[in-house]
């Protein structure tokens, strides 16, 4: 059976999805955006769908933190942006009647905090010695560093890097053998320059430039999701990112079973069987097809030894790595920092600090701390109370008054989230070897989620929804 390409998927989505004849029942594992999107479309066609979700809520890694905050405040623990290039996400937002508004990640009062000094991007030349810049870098602006080390060399790689549809060429395979840090160093960037431009890499950094695939990174930074693309409009879902998942789940509420972690999947020539926990007992459902949307890090808890999966699929499940990310959100009684839209990249373990409520002119505010890589892993080992105290201790020298103005807080350590166990995928060197195997169906079992995307990057609601459409097309061809 020929598998749908990225172009096939978009064409079918735009022109109307084909019907899934001959399939009576489909089980979807996971109620993240990929699972919800697939179940929603199948349900519209009249196919019987059962969604098994391990937690007590939909959305997966699109999670808006509303408790324990007061005054209607909220912050985002996972995915948080929608661009004008996110065709699938924009489509479902419109269909669900949801609105967007400008993202808080653009037009910020961005600064660095290095060696106890706050440095604006236009002041790096004045602090070249403190930062450790090379002599040929000390007079470069941040934009000029980005052009020298990122955009111009990437543009010279070839047109395939910016192609609307993704395919791997020999030049890109060569990049996939090296890490982002190796490539930046080969281009002449000092450790200090890499530190200054790294905060603009967003999801692709993950605190792991030493292992992240340069191929995946170059594709990301050459595309419309890069912060360096001036033609991209960055938005967020009005009211919270979780609104989209809640809306989709509401349309198929009677099809979703919550607190139902899947523990085993098997199949034969006639049917697939899914066993899950129903409180204190095991239940097994049969179906014509199964769509597994849970992250590979999480499905390692599912017994798949008798699922009939290929050796390549098992290897991919074991090898695919997810970035470690921890977000700590702190409610402050007032704004005690001077910036109108604070965004501060620090050289300490606290990572990036930002005002998550920049449009709130008066009253309480929320400060977010973004940790990734080793520091996120370390803080994940703390108790929730210890994380808050740690964050305040790190913030106080940077933003004096943090402890005095603190009221309450919460955090998400994605490594600790059962059945998820990681944030967005971290495409490491050799990632091209895993991409095709990640999304390839295995008999009656299909796979969706941002980790199965056509693109070599994760961390995107759009990729998750695109994968949902791909699986519906696969079922129509079955």
WOHUGI-V532382 format. One record per backbone hydrogen bond with DSSP energy under -0.5 kcal/mol. CO is the residue of the C=O (numbers start at 1). NH is the residue of the N-H. If there is no record, write none. Layout:
co=CO nh=NH
co=CO nh=NH
This chain:
co=5 nh=9
co=6 nh=10
co=7 nh=11
co=8 nh=12
co=9 nh=13
co=10 nh=14
co=11 nh=15
co=12 nh=16
co=19 nh=21
co=20 nh=23
co=22 nh=24
co=24 nh=48
co=25 nh=288
co=25 nh=289
co=26 nh=50
co=27 nh=29
co=27 nh=291
co=28 nh=30
co=28 nh=52
co=29 nh=293
co=29 nh=294
co=31 nh=59
co=32 nh=36
co=33 nh=37
co=34 nh=38
co=35 nh=39
co=36 nh=40
co=37 nh=41
co=38 nh=42
co=39 nh=43
co=40 nh=44
co=41 nh=45
co=42 nh=47
co=43 nh=46
co=48 nh=26
co=50 nh=28
co=50 nh=52
co=51 nh=53
co=51 nh=257
co=52 nh=30
co=53 nh=260
co=55 nh=259
co=59 nh=33
co=59 nh=62
co=61 nh=63
co=61 nh=79
co=63 nh=65
co=63 nh=77
co=63 nh=78
co=64 nh=66
co=65 nh=75
co=70 nh=73
co=75 nh=65
co=82 nh=235
co=83 nh=86
co=85 nh=87
co=86 nh=90
co=87 nh=91
co=88 nh=92
co=89 nh=93
co=90 nh=94
co=91 nh=95
co=92 nh=96
co=93 nh=98
co=94 nh=97
co=99 nh=238
co=101 nh=236
co=103 nh=106
co=108 nh=110
co=109 nh=343
co=110 nh=121
co=111 nh=345
co=112 nh=114
co=112 nh=119
co=113 nh=347
co=114 nh=117
co=117 nh=114
co=117 nh=119
co=119 nh=112
co=120 nh=123
co=121 nh=124
co=123 nh=126
co=123 nh=127
co=124 nh=127
co=125 nh=128
co=127 nh=131
co=128 nh=132
co=128 nh=133
co=134 nh=137
co=134 nh=138
co=137 nh=140
co=141 nh=145
co=142 nh=146
co=143 nh=147
co=144 nh=148
co=145 nh=149
co=146 nh=150
co=146 nh=151
co=147 nh=152
co=150 nh=154
co=151 nh=155
co=152 nh=156
co=154 nh=157
co=154 nh=158
co=158 nh=161
co=159 nh=162
co=160 nh=163
co=167 nh=169
co=169 nh=173
co=170 nh=174
co=171 nh=175
co=172 nh=176
co=173 nh=177
co=174 nh=177
co=175 nh=178
co=175 nh=214
co=176 nh=430
co=178 nh=214
co=179 nh=183
co=180 nh=184
co=181 nh=185
co=182 nh=186
co=183 nh=187
co=184 nh=189
co=185 nh=188
co=190 nh=194
co=191 nh=195
co=192 nh=196
co=193 nh=197
co=194 nh=198
co=195 nh=199
co=197 nh=200
co=198 nh=201
co=199 nh=202
co=200 nh=227
co=201 nh=204
co=202 nh=205
co=202 nh=206
co=205 nh=208
co=208 nh=211
co=208 nh=212
co=209 nh=180
co=209 nh=181
co=211 nh=429
co=212 nh=180
co=213 nh=217
co=214 nh=218
co=215 nh=219
co=216 nh=220
co=217 nh=221
co=218 nh=222
co=219 nh=223
co=220 nh=223
co=223 nh=226
co=226 nh=229
co=228 nh=230
co=229 nh=232
co=232 nh=234
co=233 nh=84
co=233 nh=235
co=234 nh=103
co=235 nh=82
co=236 nh=101
co=237 nh=240
co=240 nh=243
co=241 nh=244
co=241 nh=245
co=242 nh=246
co=243 nh=247
co=244 nh=248
co=245 nh=249
co=246 nh=250
co=247 nh=251
co=248 nh=251
co=248 nh=252
co=249 nh=252
co=250 nh=253
co=252 nh=255
co=253 nh=256
co=255 nh=51
co=256 nh=258
co=257 nh=53
co=259 nh=279
co=261 nh=277
co=263 nh=303
co=264 nh=275
co=266 nh=273
co=271 nh=268
co=272 nh=287
co=273 nh=266
co=274 nh=285
co=275 nh=263
co=275 nh=264
co=276 nh=283
co=277 nh=279
co=278 nh=280
co=278 nh=281
co=281 nh=278
co=283 nh=276
co=285 nh=274
co=287 nh=272
co=289 nh=27
co=290 nh=292
co=290 nh=446
co=291 nh=29
co=291 nh=293
co=292 nh=448
co=295 nh=298
co=295 nh=299
co=296 nh=300
co=298 nh=301
co=299 nh=302
co=302 nh=304
co=303 nh=265
co=304 nh=307
co=304 nh=309
co=306 nh=267
co=310 nh=314
co=311 nh=315
co=312 nh=316
co=313 nh=317
co=314 nh=318
co=315 nh=319
co=316 nh=320
co=321 nh=426
co=323 nh=325
co=323 nh=423
co=324 nh=373
co=325 nh=414
co=326 nh=371
co=327 nh=412
co=328 nh=369
co=329 nh=410
co=330 nh=332
co=330 nh=367
co=331 nh=407
co=331 nh=408
co=332 nh=365
co=334 nh=336
co=341 nh=109
co=342 nh=355
co=343 nh=111
co=344 nh=346
co=344 nh=353
co=345 nh=113
co=348 nh=351
co=351 nh=346
co=352 nh=370
co=353 nh=344
co=354 nh=356
co=354 nh=368
co=355 nh=358
co=357 nh=360
co=359 nh=361
co=365 nh=332
co=366 nh=356
co=366 nh=357
co=367 nh=330
co=368 nh=354
co=369 nh=328
co=369 nh=371
co=370 nh=352
co=371 nh=326
co=372 nh=375
co=373 nh=377
co=374 nh=378
co=375 nh=379
co=376 nh=380
co=377 nh=381
co=378 nh=381
co=379 nh=382
co=383 nh=387
co=384 nh=388
co=385 nh=389
co=386 nh=390
co=387 nh=391
co=388 nh=392
co=389 nh=393
co=390 nh=394
co=391 nh=395
co=392 nh=396
co=393 nh=397
co=394 nh=398
co=395 nh=398
co=395 nh=399
co=399 nh=402
co=401 nh=405
co=402 nh=406
co=405 nh=333
co=408 nh=331
co=410 nh=329
co=412 nh=327
co=412 nh=414
co=413 nh=416
co=414 nh=417
co=414 nh=422
co=416 nh=418
co=417 nh=420
co=417 nh=421
co=424 nh=323
co=425 nh=427
co=426 nh=428
co=427 nh=213
co=428 nh=431
co=430 nh=433
co=431 nh=434
co=431 nh=435
co=432 nh=436
co=434 nh=438
co=435 nh=439
co=436 nh=440
co=441 nh=443
co=442 nh=445
co=444 nh=290
co=444 nh=446
co=445 nh=442
co=446 nh=292
co=449 nh=452
co=450 nh=453
co=460 nh=464
co=461 nh=465
co=462 nh=466
co=463 nh=467
co=464 nh=468
co=465 nh=469
co=466 nh=470
co=467 nh=471
co=468 nh=472
co=469 nh=473
co=470 nh=474
co=471 nh=475
co=472 nh=476
co=473 nh=477
co=474 nh=478
co=475 nh=478
